[in-house]
Amino acid sequence: MSVPPLSASPHPASAYTFGPLAARNADLEVLLTDGLGGFALSSLAGVPTRCYSGLAVSQQPPVRRYSHLVSPLEILTVGQEDVALHALEIAPGVFEGRGLETLTGATIWDLLPEREQLVRGVRMRRRMCAPRHSGAVVYLYEVQSRVPVTLTLGGFFVDRDMHHVHRTAPTLNFVPQAGSREVRVQGERETRVSVHLPQGAGITAEALAPAPFSQRVYYRHDAARGEPEVEYTQGAALWQVHFPAGGGQVALVVQGVLQHGGALPPLPDPCAAYAEEVLRRRQLAEQAWQASGVQDELVATLAVAADAYLVQRVNVSAASSSLSVIAGYPWFADWGRDAMIALSGLTLVTGRYAEARDLLGTFLGALRRGLTPNNFHDDGTGAGFNTVDGALWLAVALERYARTTGDGPFIQTALPQLRELLRWHLEGTDHGIAADPGDGLLRAGEPGVQLTWMDVKIKDWVVTPRHGKPVEIQALWLAALGAEARLSEALGEVPRFAEQLGRAHQGFAALWKTEQSRTDAASRPGLAIPTGLPTSQPPLHTVLGLGGLTGMVGMGSMGLGSLSTSDEFLARPQPISSPSSSAPTQPAAALADLLAPGAEGHWQPDWSVRPNAAIALALPDTPATAAQTDAVIRDIETHLLTPVGLHTLSPLDPRYLGNYGGPQLVRDAAYHQGTVWPWPLGAFVEVLLSRGEVRRARAALAGLTGHLWEAGLGHVSEVFAGDDLTPGGCPFQAWSVAEVLRAHVLVARAEQAATQNPS
């Protein structure tokens, strides 16, 4: 066994170095995932800060996740002095171990963490990885010392559902395995712990008789969320590793053992597994560079971050698996709406077209009465279908996939499913979801159920009631109908919903408040497929091959010269007026957030200023004049735009709540009433670019670019407090990462185009 030096590894595509002070900040978190829903989470300094810290392993990928380890135990003996290199917070600001004070710094190499500690002239470097589909975390230690030293290794172990804590120390049995450097930690589940030494390096390992002890741990982030903040673990020292003068290397592997016969194979060579992960991450970055046409460190960082959310969904009874998306770490499982919104950034921008197809197949195969699962239950018992936008985002993602890949055979098999989806929405499905025969718009909602992405309910209190005809749902409905039309024509088939699309286009006018009655709907009769595509965008029948299925373009063969991933997004159908038109410059319109059901069948517009207007205008079939688009841009910039995303409600609204923190009741009340979300910023960037506002689009992304190194390192948080922009929610969120990456590529390609064509 030999830890490969960084000089011998592929040069990392991204790197970020933290000095001693920043490295000791226990609020900076790192995430490693195994592609099965399992993960290893800790602060950069190694301090556990949540009940989710340590190693969580999925028993039914990617759900039913259980915690096995909170932290490794690490004690360095130099001469007669024992120094604990781990650090456990046992009360606010009180630590067991000297892990923080001995830190000299840390570096993130393609999001693989490495930290260095210094004790009495002895340097120890620790690297980590979670090998693919292993249910394991690997710790690689490299000791540099002029004198012989001893490193004691073990861990602080638990055996529980990852969402809970042990109120008292768990009962665990530590069973050394004869003839090997392995200990089995046995509770209701089992954990395999092993130590690995290089051959012929003069390093020896002495097995210790396990003497478990109870160790209190305080979780600061859980305390801040009003959750149980104290846990009792079982600590145990398992080996003493003796290094000669000069030092050497050793690896510690902690691996969960799956129940019900699904055991994962042990890692015979953890250093080889680490080297494979280093190479894999570099390849992910290069693949994204090639697919996006943007070769910079931000694309590399976010492409590697995107990989964390793509997971295998295993059907145990059918002995099969498919791809899904974990909505956020550490506590979310896979969610349909999140997966479809994030698909473009996670897979198409990064060149992972096979994964995009597999992901679409997962949710096409899970349709029920035209609806996608809103979420798969974390206990593996089923799914919830309480969403109106998930299936519509699936239609949008399907068309984006077609434009990006030219994969006609897949589109031909998916088109009947898309039509069935639309039929259910047209005729009516669950939760009151149905097209209104009067105006063609999509109505949705029933008492006690929230169906849009603003879906918070606290007992009987619906915080953001949006029953009726929400604006982004109407834009998604138009986009889904339009996708069926364009995909049908591309395959040489007759669109099935042309009349409904035309009627809904005209009905959308009710959402506009304008000084003029004219909208683009009036100038788009019938199918009204929007015009004004940039010349770099071929029509779908060209992308998929002329003459139906004959001569279809194969996956990945489009090339950047004709249709790249970012071209596809830049080349969405645009408003008819161009940025250089003579449209009025003063705001002349507002876009309602919702048409709510009123008395005697009337629909009442809700003029709340929310980011849903940006989401609507970024979609390909939304009727809007240049003046209307400009008015919405001004509203968003005036009321919603922050350095890290868009407020969910204008701060000038009396319902605005600027604090996102504390107990769940407080957080949920503010979740969509002013809290800032990063993911809608991707749509706003698209709207700005549609008006030629490239510099403003770049400026809108600047704060999130810096945020990558402020909370969940290399990732983007779920939300931010409305007033002080403190990161909140999941520190690692799929659609936040995906949309920031997609938006960055959009802007970078626009900047490249402006440089090449300065006129």
C-alpha positions in Angstrom: 0.0 0.0 0.0 1.3 3.4 -1.0 -0.5 6.7 -0.8 0.1 8.4 -4.2 1.7 11.8 -3.9 -0.3 14.6 -5.4 2.6 15.1 -7.9 2.0 11.6 -9.2 -1.8 12.0 -9.5 -3.6 13.8 -12.3 -3.3 17.5 -11.8 -6.5 18.6 -10.1 -8.9 20.7 -12.1 -9.8 22.8 -9.1 -8.1 23.5 -5.8 -8.8 25.8 -2.8 -6.5 26.2 0.1 -7.5 27.4 3.6 -5.0 28.9 6.1 -5.0 27.8 9.8 -7.7 30.2 10.9 -10.2 29.3 8.1 -9.4 25.6 8.4 -10.4 25.7 12.1 -13.8 27.1 11.3 -16.1 24.2 12.2 -19.0 25.7 10.2 -17.2 24.8 6.9 -18.4 21.4 5.8 -17.1 18.8 3.4 -19.2 16.1 1.7 -18.1 12.8 0.2 -20.7 10.5 -1.4 -20.7 6.9 -2.6 -23.3 7.1 -5.4 -25.7 4.9 -3.5 -27.2 7.6 -1.2 -24.5 7.0 1.5 -22.2 9.8 2.4 -19.4 10.9 4.8 -20.0 14.4 6.2 -17.8 16.5 8.5 -16.5 19.9 9.0 -13.3 20.8 7.2 -11.5 20.6 10.6 -13.0 17.2 11.3 -15.4 18.4 14.0 -18.8 16.6 13.9 -21.5 19.4 13.9 -24.7 17.5 13.1 -26.3 14.2 13.8 -25.6 13.5 10.1 -21.8 13.9 10.6 -19.6 10.9 10.1 -20.6 7.9 7.9 -24.2 7.2 6.8 -24.8 4.1 4.6 -27.9 3.3 2.6 -29.5 -0.1 3.3 -31.9 0.3 0.4 -30.1 2.7 -2.0 -30.5 5.6 -2.0 -32.8 5.5 1.1 -33.0 3.8 4.5 -29.7 5.4 5.6 -28.1 4.6 8.9 -25.2 6.2 10.7 -22.2 4.0 11.7 -19.5 6.5 12.6 -19.4 10.0 14.0 -15.6 10.6 13.9 -12.3 8.6 13.7 -10.3 8.5 16.9 -6.8 9.8 16.3 -4.0 10.1 19.0 -0.4 10.9 18.1 2.3 9.9 20.6 5.5 11.9 20.3 8.0 10.9 23.0 5.9 10.7 26.2 3.2 13.0 25.1 -0.2 11.9 23.7 -2.0 14.4 21.6 -5.6 13.7 20.4 -5.7 14.9 16.8 -9.5 14.6 16.5 -11.8 17.3 18.0 -15.2 16.6 19.4 -17.4 19.5 20.6 -18.9 18.3 23.9 -20.6 21.6 24.8 -20.7 25.0 23.0 -17.1 26.0 22.4 -15.7 23.1 24.6 -13.7 20.5 22.8 -12.3 17.0 23.6 -9.1 16.6 21.6 -6.7 19.1 20.1 -7.6 18.8 16.5 -8.4 22.4 16.0 -5.3 23.9 17.6 -2.9 21.6 15.8 -4.3 22.4 12.3 -1.9 24.2 10.0 -4.3 24.4 7.0 -6.4 22.4 4.6 -6.8 22.1 0.8 -9.7 20.9 -1.3 -8.5 19.0 -4.4 -11.4 18.5 -6.8 -13.5 18.5 -3.6 -11.4 15.8 -1.9 -10.3 17.2 1.5 -6.8 17.1 2.8 -5.8 18.6 6.2 -2.4 19.0 7.8 -1.6 19.1 11.5 1.7 19.9 13.3 2.6 18.5 16.7 6.1 18.9 18.2 7.7 19.0 14.8 5.7 16.0 13.5 3.5 16.7 10.5 0.5 14.6 9.7 -1.5 14.9 6.5 -4.9 13.2 6.2 -6.9 12.7 3.0 -10.4 11.3 2.6 -12.6 9.7 0.0 -15.8 7.6 -0.3 -15.1 5.1 -3.0 -17.9 4.5 -5.5 -20.7 2.1 -4.4 -18.7 1.1 -1.3 -20.7 2.2 1.7 -17.3 3.2 3.1 -15.1 6.1 4.0 -11.3 5.9 3.6 -8.9 7.9 5.8 -5.3 8.1 4.4 -2.6 9.2 6.9 0.9 10.3 6.0 3.2 11.0 8.9 6.5 13.0 8.5 8.7 12.8 11.6 12.4 12.8 12.4 11.8 10.5 15.4 9.8 7.3 15.8 6.1 8.1 16.7 2.9 6.1 17.3 -0.5 6.8 15.9 -3.5 5.3 17.7 -6.5 4.8 15.5 -10.1 3.9 16.3 -13.4 5.7 16.2 -16.5 7.0 17.9 -19.3 4.7 16.7 -23.1 4.8 16.6 -25.8 2.5 15.2 -29.0 4.4 14.4 -31.2 6.0 11.8 -29.3 9.0 10.5 -32.1 11.4 11.5 -31.9 10.6 15.2 -29.4 10.6 18.1 -28.5 8.2 20.9 -29.8 9.6 24.2 -27.5 7.1 25.9 -24.5 5.3 24.7 -25.4 2.5 22.3 -24.7 -1.1 23.2 -22.1 -2.2 20.6 -19.8 -5.3 20.5 -16.3 -4.9 19.2 -15.2 -8.2 17.6 -11.6 -8.5 16.3 -11.4 -10.7 13.2 -8.7 -13.5 13.6 -5.9 -13.4 11.1 -6.7 -9.9 9.8 -6.5 -6.2 10.8 -10.2 -5.9 11.0 -12.7 -5.3 13.8 -16.5 -5.8 13.5 -18.6 -3.3 15.4 -21.9 -5.0 16.0 -25.2 -3.6 17.0 -28.5 -3.9 15.2 -26.4 -3.3 12.2 -22.7 -4.0 11.6 -19.7 -1.8 10.8 -16.4 -3.2 9.4 -13.3 -1.3 10.5 -9.8 -2.1 9.2 -6.3 -0.7 9.1 -4.0 -1.1 6.1 -0.2 -0.8 6.1 2.4 -0.6 3.3 4.7 -3.6 2.7 8.4 -3.4 3.8 8.3 0.2 5.1 9.1 -0.7 8.7 5.6 0.2 9.9 3.9 -2.1 12.3 0.4 -2.2 13.8 -0.5 -3.5 17.2 -4.1 -4.6 17.8 -5.6 -3.3 21.0 -8.1 -5.1 23.1 -11.2 -2.9 22.6 -12.2 -1.0 25.7 -15.3 1.0 24.6 -16.2 4.1 26.5 -19.1 6.5 26.3 -18.4 9.9 24.7 -20.7 12.9 24.7 -20.9 14.9 21.5 -22.6 18.3 21.0 -23.9 19.2 17.5 -23.9 22.9 17.0 -25.8 23.0 13.8 -28.6 20.9 15.2 -28.7 23.2 18.2 -29.2 26.2 15.9 -32.1 24.4 14.2 -33.8 23.6 17.5 -33.2 19.9 17.1 -31.7 17.5 19.7 -28.1 18.6 20.0 -26.4 16.1 22.3 -25.6 12.5 21.6 -23.6 9.7 23.3 -21.4 7.5 21.2 -19.2 4.5 21.9 -15.5 5.4 21.5 -12.8 2.8 21.1 -9.1 2.7 20.3 -8.4 -0.3 18.1 -4.8 -0.1 16.8 -1.5 1.5 17.6 0.5 2.1 14.4 4.3 2.5 15.0 6.3 4.6 12.6 10.1 4.6 12.4 12.0 7.8 12.1 11.1 9.4 8.8 7.4 8.5 9.2 5.2 6.7 6.6 1.7 5.9 5.6 -1.4 4.1 6.9 -5.0 3.8 5.9 -8.2 3.4 8.1 -11.3 2.1 6.4 -14.8 2.3 8.0 -17.5 0.4 6.0 -21.2 -0.3 6.7 -22.4 -3.8 6.2 -25.7 -4.0 4.4 -28.5 -6.1 5.8 -30.6 -8.7 3.9 -27.7 -10.3 2.0 -26.6 -7.1 0.2 -23.1 -7.0 1.6 -20.7 -4.7 -0.1 -17.2 -6.2 -0.8 -14.4 -5.0 1.4 -11.8 -2.6 0.0 -8.6 -4.6 -0.5 -6.5 -1.5 -1.4 -7.8 1.8 -0.1 -5.0 3.7 -1.6 -5.8 2.3 -5.1 -9.5 3.3 -4.4 -8.3 6.8 -3.5 -6.3 7.1 -6.7 -9.2 5.9 -8.8 -11.4 8.6 -7.2 -8.8 11.3 -7.9 -8.7 10.2 -11.6 -12.5 9.9 -11.8 -13.0 13.5 -10.6 -10.5 14.9 -13.0 -12.3 13.1 -15.8 -15.7 14.6 -14.7 -14.2 18.1 -14.9 -12.7 17.5 -18.4 -16.0 16.0 -19.6 -17.8 19.1 -18.4 -15.2 21.4 -20.0 -15.7 19.7 -23.3 -19.5 19.6 -23.2 -20.0 23.2 -22.0 -17.2 24.8 -24.0 -16.2 26.7 -20.9 -12.9 25.6 -19.4 -12.5 27.2 -16.1 -12.2 26.2 -12.4 -15.8 27.1 -11.6 -17.1 24.6 -14.1 -14.7 22.0 -12.8 -15.7 22.5 -9.2 -19.4 22.4 -9.9 -19.2 19.5 -12.2 -17.6 17.4 -9.5 -20.1 18.8 -7.0 -22.9 17.8 -9.3 -21.7 14.2 -9.2 -22.6 13.9 -5.5 -26.4 14.1 -6.3 -26.6 11.4 -8.9 -27.4 8.1 -7.2 -28.5 4.6 -8.0 -32.1 3.7 -7.0 -32.2 0.0 -6.4 -35.3 -2.1 -6.7 -34.5 -5.1 -4.5 -37.4 -7.2 -5.5 -36.8 -6.7 -9.2 -33.0 -6.9 -8.9 -32.6 -3.8 -11.0 -31.5 -0.2 -10.5 -32.0 3.2 -12.2 -30.6 6.7 -11.7 -32.1 9.3 -9.4 -31.1 12.6 -7.7 -30.7 13.2 -4.0 -32.3 16.6 -3.6 -29.9 17.7 -0.9 -27.5 16.5 1.8 -27.6 15.6 4.5 -31.3 15.0 5.1 -33.2 14.8 1.8 -33.9 11.7 -0.2 -34.6 11.8 -4.0 -37.4 14.2 -5.1 -38.9 14.3 -8.6 -39.4 18.0 -8.9 -35.8 18.7 -7.8 -34.5 16.0 -10.1 -36.1 17.4 -13.2 -35.1 21.0 -12.5 -31.6 19.9 -11.7 -31.2 17.5 -14.6 -30.0 20.1 -17.1 -27.2 21.4 -14.9 -26.2 18.0 -13.4 -26.1 16.0 -16.6 -26.5 18.0 -19.8 -24.1 20.9 -19.0 -21.6 18.3 -17.7 -21.8 16.0 -20.8 -23.3 13.1 -18.9 -25.8 12.2 -21.5 -26.2 8.6 -20.6 -27.0 9.6 -17.0 -29.5 12.1 -18.3 -31.3 9.5 -20.3 -31.3 7.1 -17.4 -32.7 9.8 -15.1 -35.5 10.6 -17.5 -36.3 6.9 -17.7 -36.5 6.6 -14.0 -39.2 9.2 -13.7 -41.0 8.4 -16.9 -41.3 4.9 -15.5 -42.6 6.1 -12.2 -45.5 8.2 -13.7 -48.9 7.6 -12.0 -52.0 9.2 -13.5 -49.7 11.6 -15.3 -47.8 12.7 -12.2 -44.2 12.1 -11.2 -43.3 11.3 -7.6 -42.8 14.4 -5.6 -40.5 12.4 -3.3 -39.5 8.9 -2.6 -40.0 8.1 1.1 -36.7 7.9 3.0 -37.8 4.6 4.7 -38.2 3.0 1.3 -41.9 2.3 1.6 -43.1 4.3 -1.4 -43.5 7.7 -2.9 -45.7 10.8 -2.7 -47.3 12.3 -5.8 -48.4 15.6 -4.4 -46.8 17.9 -7.1 -48.2 19.7 -10.1 -44.9 20.9 -11.5 -42.7 17.8 -11.3 -44.3 16.2 -14.4 -44.2 19.5 -16.3 -40.5 19.9 -15.6 -40.1 16.4 -16.9 -41.4 17.5 -20.2 -39.1 20.5 -20.3 -36.1 18.3 -19.4 -37.1 15.8 -22.1 -37.0 18.5 -24.8 -33.7 19.9 -23.5 -32.2 16.4 -23.6 -33.4 16.0 -27.2 -31.9 19.3 -28.3 -28.6 18.5 -26.6 -28.1 14.9 -27.6 -30.1 14.3 -30.8 -31.1 11.0 -29.3 -34.1 10.3 -31.6 -34.7 6.6 -30.6 -35.1 7.5 -26.9 -37.4 10.5 -27.8 -39.6 8.2 -29.9 -40.1 5.8 -27.0 -40.7 8.7 -24.6 -43.1 10.7 -26.7 -46.1 8.4 -26.0 -45.5 8.7 -22.3 -45.3 12.5 -22.7 -48.6 12.5 -24.5 -50.2 10.3 -21.8 -48.9 12.7 -19.2 -50.5 15.7 -21.0 -53.7 13.8 -21.5 -54.1 13.3 -17.7 -53.4 17.0 -17.1 -55.9 18.0 -19.8 -58.7 15.7 -18.6 -57.9 15.9 -14.9 -55.9 13.9 -12.4 -55.2 13.9 -8.7 -55.4 17.0 -6.4 -57.6 19.0 -8.7 -55.1 19.2 -11.4 -56.8 19.8 -14.8 -56.9 22.2 -17.7 -59.6 24.8 -17.5 -61.8 24.4 -20.6 -62.5 28.1 -20.6 -59.0 29.6 -20.9 -56.9 26.5 -21.4 -54.8 27.2 -18.3 -53.9 24.6 -15.8 -55.6 24.8 -12.4 -54.5 22.8 -9.4 -55.0 22.5 -5.7 -57.3 21.1 -3.0 -57.6 21.8 0.7 -54.6 20.7 2.8 -52.3 19.9 -0.1 -49.5 22.1 -1.5 -48.5 21.3 -5.0 -45.9 23.9 -6.2 -42.3 24.3 -5.1 -43.6 26.8 -2.5 -45.1 23.9 -0.7 -44.9 24.5 3.1 -47.7 23.5 5.4 -47.6 23.6 9.2 -50.3 21.4 10.6 -53.5 23.1 9.2 -51.7 26.3 8.3 -50.8 26.6 4.6 -48.1 29.2 4.7 -48.1 30.1 1.0 -51.5 29.1 -0.4 -51.1 28.9 -4.2 -54.2 27.0 -5.2 -55.6 28.0 -8.6 -53.4 29.0 -11.5 -49.8 29.8 -10.4 -47.8 31.7 -13.0 -44.9 29.3 -13.3 -47.3 26.4 -13.6 -48.9 28.1 -16.6 -45.5 28.7 -18.2 -44.6 25.0 -17.5 -47.9 23.9 -19.0 -47.3 25.9 -22.1 -43.7 24.6 -22.3 -44.9 21.0 -21.9 -47.5 21.4 -24.6 -44.9 23.1 -26.8 -42.4 20.3 -26.2 -44.9 17.8 -27.5 -45.5 19.8 -30.6 -41.9 20.3 -31.4 -40.8 16.8 -30.6 -43.8 15.4 -32.7 -42.9 17.5 -35.7 -39.2 16.6 -35.4 -40.2 12.9 -35.6 -42.5 13.6 -38.6 -45.6 13.1 -36.5 -48.7 15.3 -36.0 -48.8 17.2 -32.7 -51.7 16.0 -30.6 -52.3 19.2 -28.5 -52.1 22.1 -30.9 -55.5 23.4 -30.1 -54.9 23.3 -26.4 -51.5 25.1 -26.8 -53.1 27.9 -28.7 -55.9 28.3 -26.2 -53.5 28.4 -23.3 -51.3 30.9 -25.0 -54.3 33.3 -25.3 -55.4 32.5 -21.7 -52.0 33.5 -20.3 -52.9 37.1 -21.0 -55.0 37.1 -17.8 -51.8 36.9 -15.8 -50.5 40.2 -17.2 -51.3 43.6 -15.8 -50.4 46.1 -18.5 -51.2 49.6 -19.7 -51.7 48.1 -23.1 -54.0 45.2 -23.8 -51.7 43.6 -26.4 -49.7 40.5 -25.6 -47.8 38.2 -27.8 -50.6 35.7 -27.4 -52.6 37.7 -29.8 -49.9 37.4 -32.4 -49.4 33.7 -31.9 -52.5 31.9 -33.1 -52.8 28.2 -33.3 -49.6 26.3 -32.4 -47.8 29.5 -32.1 -44.3 28.0 -31.9 -42.2 31.0 -30.9 -40.0 32.5 -33.5 -36.8 34.4 -33.2 -34.4 31.5 -32.5 -30.7 32.5 -32.7 -29.1 31.2 -35.9 -26.9 28.7 -33.9 -30.0 26.8 -32.9 -31.1 24.2 -35.4 -34.8 23.2 -35.3 -35.6 20.0 -33.6 -36.3 18.1 -36.8 -32.7 18.9 -37.8 -31.4 17.8 -34.4 -33.3 14.5 -34.4 -32.8 13.9 -38.2 -34.9 14.8 -41.2 -37.6 12.5 -42.3 -38.6 11.1 -38.9 -36.3 8.4 -37.6 -34.2 8.1 -40.8 -30.7 9.4 -40.3 -31.1 10.4 -36.7 -28.1 12.1 -35.1 -26.5 9.8 -32.5 -25.8 10.8 -28.9 -22.9 13.1 -28.4 -22.3 13.7 -32.1 -23.6 17.2 -32.4 -20.4 18.9 -31.5 -19.9 22.4 -30.1 -19.9 23.9 -33.6 -23.6 23.0 -34.2 -25.3 22.4 -30.9 -23.5 22.4 -27.6 -25.1 22.0 -24.2 -24.9 25.7 -23.5 -26.0 26.6 -27.0 -29.2 24.6 -26.3 -30.0 26.8 -23.2 -29.0 30.0 -24.8 -31.0 29.2 -27.8 -34.4 28.8 -26.2 -37.3 30.4 -28.0 -36.9 34.1 -27.3 -39.3 37.0 -27.0 -40.2 38.4 -30.5 -38.6 41.8 -29.8 -34.9 41.9 -29.7 -32.8 43.9 -27.2 -32.2 46.6 -29.9 -35.9 47.1 -30.6 -37.8 50.3 -30.0 -39.8 48.8 -27.2 -40.7 51.2 -24.3 -38.0 51.4 -21.6 -40.4 52.2 -18.8 -42.1 49.4 -16.9 -45.5 48.9 -18.6 -46.6 45.6 -17.0 -46.6 43.3 -14.1 -47.0 39.5 -14.0 -49.3 38.0 -11.4 -47.9 35.3 -9.2 -51.3 33.5 -9.2 -54.8 33.5 -10.4 -56.8 32.5 -7.3 -60.4 31.2 -7.5 -62.9 33.9 -6.5 -66.6 34.3 -6.3 -68.9 33.2 -9.1 -66.2 31.5 -11.0 -64.0 34.6 -11.3 -60.2 34.4 -11.0 -58.5 37.0 -8.9 -54.9 37.9 -9.6 -52.4 37.9 -6.8 -49.8 40.6 -7.5 -47.3 39.4 -4.9 -43.7 40.0 -6.1 -42.1 36.6 -6.1 -39.4 34.9 -8.2 -42.0 32.7 -10.1 -42.2 35.5 -12.7 -38.6 34.9 -13.6 -39.1 31.2 -13.8 -42.1 31.7 -16.1 -40.3 34.1 -18.5 -37.3 31.8 -18.8 -39.4 29.0 -20.2 -39.7 28.7 -24.0 -43.4 29.3 -24.7 -44.4 32.1 -22.3 -46.0 35.0 -24.1 -44.3 38.3 -23.3 -43.4 41.4 -25.1 -40.0 43.1 -24.7 -41.7 45.8 -22.6 -43.3 43.2 -20.3 -40.1 41.3 -19.9 -38.3 44.6 -19.0 -40.9 45.4 -16.4 -40.5 42.0 -14.7 -36.7 42.4 -14.7 -37.1 45.8 -13.0 -39.4 44.4 -10.4 -37.1 41.5 -9.6 -34.0 43.7 -9.4 -35.9 46.2 -7.2 -37.5 43.8 -4.8 -36.0 40.3 -5.0 -32.4 40.3 -6.2 -29.6 39.7 -3.6 -26.0 38.7 -4.0 -26.9 35.0 -3.5 -30.3 34.5 -5.1 -33.8 35.8 -5.1 -36.1 36.6 -2.2 -39.2 34.5 -2.3 -41.3 37.6 -1.4 -40.6 41.2 -1.6 -39.2 42.7 1.6 -41.7 45.5 1.1 -44.6 43.1 1.5 -46.1 43.1 5.0 -45.9 39.3 5.1 -42.1 39.3 4.6 -40.1 37.3 7.1 -36.4 38.0 7.0 -35.1 35.5 9.6 -34.5 32.0 8.6 -33.3 30.1 11.6 -34.2 28.6 14.9 -36.9 25.9 15.4 -38.6 24.3 12.5 -41.8 26.3 13.0 -39.9 29.6 12.5 -38.0 28.2 9.5 -41.0 26.9 7.8 -43.0 30.1 8.3 -40.2 32.0 6.5 -39.3 29.4 3.9 -41.1 31.1 1.1 -42.0 34.4 2.7 -38.8 36.2 2.1 -36.1 33.6 2.5 -33.6 33.8 -0.4 -33.3 30.8 -2.8 -30.3 30.4 -5.2 -31.9 28.1 -7.8 -34.4 30.6 -9.3 -31.4 32.9 -10.1 -30.7 30.6 -13.1 -34.0 31.5 -14.6 -33.4 35.2 -13.9 -30.0 35.0 -15.7 -31.7 33.5 -18.7 -34.2 36.4 -18.8 -31.4 38.9 -18.6 -29.6 37.2 -21.4 -32.7 37.2 -23.5 -32.5 41.0 -23.3 -28.8 41.2 -24.1 -27.9 42.1 -20.4 -24.7 40.0 -20.2 -22.9 42.2 -17.7 -25.9 42.3 -15.4 -26.2 38.5 -15.7 -22.6 38.0 -14.7 -23.0 40.4 -11.8 -26.0 38.5 -10.6 -23.9 35.4 -10.2 -20.9 37.0 -8.5 -22.0 36.4 -4.9 -22.8 32.7 -5.4 -19.4 32.2 -7.0 -17.8 33.3 -3.7 -20.3 31.4 -1.6 -18.9 28.1 -2.9 -16.3 28.3 -0.1 -18.5 29.7 2.7 -20.6 26.7 3.9 -20.8 23.4 2.1 -17.5 23.6 0.4 -17.6 23.5 -3.4 -21.4 23.4 -3.3 -24.3 25.8 -3.0 -26.7 26.0 -0.1 -30.4 25.4 -0.2 -31.4 28.8 1.1 -30.2 32.0 2.8 -31.9 34.2 5.5 -33.7 37.1 3.9 -32.1 39.8 6.1 -28.5 38.9 6.7 -28.0 36.2 4.0 -26.8 33.6 6.5 -26.7 30.2 4.7 -29.5 27.8 5.8 -31.2 24.6 5.0 -29.1 21.9 3.4 -25.5 23.1 2.8 -25.4 20.8 -0.3 -28.4 21.3 -2.6 -28.8 19.7 -6.0 -30.8 22.3 -7.9 -28.8 25.1 -6.4 -25.6 23.5 -7.7 -27.2 22.6 -11.0 -28.7 26.0 -11.7 -25.6 28.0 -10.7 -23.5 25.8 -13.0 -26.0 26.1 -15.9 -26.3 29.9 -15.4 -22.5 30.3 -15.3 -22.1 28.4 -18.6 -24.9 30.5 -20.1 -23.2 33.7 -19.2 -19.7 32.5 -20.1 -20.9 31.5 -23.6 -22.6 34.9 -24.0 -19.4 36.6 -23.0 -17.4 34.5 -25.5 -19.9 35.4 -28.2 -19.6 39.1 -27.3 -15.8 38.9 -27.5 -15.9 37.2 -30.9 -18.5 39.7 -32.2 -17.9 43.0 -30.5 -20.3 44.8 -32.7 
